[in-house]
Amino acid sequence: MRDIRAAYAAFWGSFYNRGVTTHISIPAYQDGFAVEYHTGRPTAPPYPYITYDLGMASFADFTLLSGRIWTQSTSFGLVDDVLAQAKEKIPEHGAELDLGNAGRIILYRSNPFIQYLPSEDDNQMLRTGIISVLATNYIY
């Protein structure tokens, strides 16, 4: 399972904030690991960041996974750009994640492939985009 965690971390950590002078990598966290605890209180990391599901289907089967881009802004500019990067990274025919000796995972676009999550009532500046993928694994 360690190879799978590393492959997903590398993939979801490969997105950039291209809206700044120097492209800055957007931090990515496995679901449930983005929140840090300081003095006993949960604290989210600074925006923007990505959270993603981790899972593995049975051999030659599919599982539905997603990644979510979170940012705090008055516009969807960064979210739109990350979703455009997802279209580049996961073409119609799929994208492979190498697991070394353990095989590979292939990510396919799900339907809907990209979505926008409405702002929460308590934070009208929160902008979220969701990337849905079907993942299948193959062992060499």
C-alpha positions as CSV (number, residue, x, y, z in Angstrom):
1,M,0.0,0.0,0.0
2,R,3.0,2.3,0.5
3,D,3.7,2.5,-3.2
4,I,0.0,3.5,-3.8
5,R,0.2,6.2,-1.2
6,A,3.4,7.6,-2.8
7,A,1.9,7.4,-6.4
8,Y,-1.2,9.3,-5.4
9,A,0.8,11.9,-3.3
10,A,3.0,12.5,-6.3
11,F,0.1,12.8,-8.7
12,W,-2.0,15.2,-6.6
13,G,1.0,17.1,-5.6
14,S,1.9,17.9,-9.2
15,F,-0.6,20.7,-9.6
16,Y,0.6,24.3,-9.6
17,N,-0.7,27.8,-9.0
18,R,0.1,29.2,-12.4
19,G,-1.5,32.5,-11.6
20,V,1.6,33.8,-9.9
21,T,4.9,35.0,-11.4
22,T,6.7,31.8,-10.3
23,H,4.6,28.6,-10.5
24,I,4.1,27.4,-7.0
25,S,3.2,23.8,-6.2
26,I,-0.1,23.4,-4.4
27,P,0.2,21.2,-1.3
28,A,-1.8,18.0,-1.5
29,Y,-3.1,16.0,1.4
30,Q,-4.7,12.6,1.7
31,D,-8.3,13.0,2.9
32,G,-8.3,13.3,6.7
33,F,-4.7,14.5,6.9
34,A,-5.0,18.2,5.9
35,V,-6.2,19.4,9.3
36,E,-3.4,20.0,11.8
37,Y,-4.0,20.2,15.5
38,H,-2.3,23.0,17.5
39,T,-3.1,23.4,21.2
40,G,-5.9,20.9,20.8
41,R,-7.8,22.9,18.1
42,P,-8.1,21.8,14.5
43,T,-6.5,24.2,12.0
44,A,-6.8,23.9,8.2
45,P,-3.6,24.5,6.2
46,P,-3.3,27.8,4.4
47,Y,-5.1,28.1,1.1
48,P,-4.8,26.9,-1.6
49,Y,-4.5,23.2,-1.0
50,I,-5.7,19.9,-2.5
51,T,-7.3,16.9,-0.7
52,Y,-7.7,13.6,-2.3
53,D,-9.1,10.1,-1.7
54,L,-6.9,7.1,-1.5
55,G,-8.2,3.7,-2.6
56,M,-7.4,0.6,-4.6
57,A,-9.9,-1.4,-6.6
58,S,-9.8,-5.2,-6.9
59,F,-7.7,-6.4,-9.8
60,A,-9.0,-5.1,-13.2
61,D,-12.0,-3.5,-11.4
62,F,-12.7,0.2,-10.9
63,T,-13.2,2.4,-7.9
64,L,-14.4,6.0,-7.8
65,L,-12.0,8.5,-6.3
66,S,-11.8,12.3,-6.2
67,G,-9.5,15.2,-5.6
68,R,-10.7,18.6,-4.3
69,I,-9.0,22.0,-4.8
70,W,-9.7,24.5,-2.0
71,T,-9.0,28.2,-2.2
72,Q,-10.2,31.4,-0.6
73,S,-10.9,34.0,-3.2
74,T,-13.5,36.3,-4.8
75,S,-13.2,34.4,-8.1
76,F,-12.9,30.8,-9.4
77,G,-9.7,31.7,-11.3
78,L,-7.3,29.3,-9.5
79,V,-10.0,26.5,-9.3
80,D,-10.6,26.9,-13.0
81,D,-6.8,26.6,-13.7
82,V,-6.4,23.5,-11.6
83,L,-9.4,21.9,-13.3
84,A,-7.8,22.7,-16.6
85,Q,-4.5,21.1,-15.4
86,A,-6.6,18.0,-14.5
87,K,-7.8,17.8,-18.1
88,E,-4.2,17.9,-19.3
89,K,-3.0,15.3,-16.8
90,I,-5.9,12.9,-17.3
91,P,-6.7,12.8,-21.0
92,E,-9.7,10.9,-22.4
93,H,-7.7,7.7,-22.7
94,G,-6.5,7.9,-19.0
95,A,-3.3,8.5,-17.1
96,E,-1.0,5.9,-15.6
97,L,0.6,6.1,-12.1
98,D,3.6,3.8,-11.9
99,L,3.8,1.6,-8.7
100,G,7.2,0.2,-9.6
101,N,7.3,-3.6,-9.0
102,A,3.7,-3.5,-7.8
103,G,2.2,-2.6,-11.2
104,R,0.3,0.6,-12.1
105,I,-2.9,2.5,-11.5
106,I,-4.8,4.0,-14.4
107,L,-6.9,7.0,-13.8
108,Y,-9.8,7.6,-16.1
109,R,-12.2,10.6,-16.2
110,S,-15.4,9.9,-14.4
111,N,-18.8,11.5,-15.1
112,P,-19.0,14.2,-14.1
113,F,-15.2,14.7,-14.4
114,I,-15.1,18.2,-12.9
115,Q,-17.6,20.0,-10.6
116,Y,-17.8,23.1,-8.6
117,L,-18.9,23.0,-5.0
118,P,-20.9,26.0,-3.8
119,S,-19.5,28.2,-1.0
120,E,-20.5,27.3,2.5
121,D,-22.8,29.8,4.3
122,D,-20.2,30.7,6.8
123,N,-17.4,31.3,4.3
124,Q,-18.6,33.0,1.1
125,M,-15.0,33.3,-0.1
126,L,-14.4,29.6,-0.2
127,R,-14.0,28.2,-3.7
128,T,-13.9,24.4,-4.3
129,G,-13.5,22.3,-7.4
130,I,-13.9,18.5,-7.5
131,I,-12.1,16.2,-9.9
132,S,-13.7,12.7,-10.1
133,V,-11.7,9.8,-11.5
134,L,-12.2,6.1,-12.0
135,A,-9.1,4.2,-10.8
136,T,-8.2,0.7,-11.8
137,N,-5.0,-1.2,-11.0
138,Y,-2.9,-3.7,-12.9
139,I,-0.1,-5.9,-11.6
140,Y,2.7,-6.8,-14.0
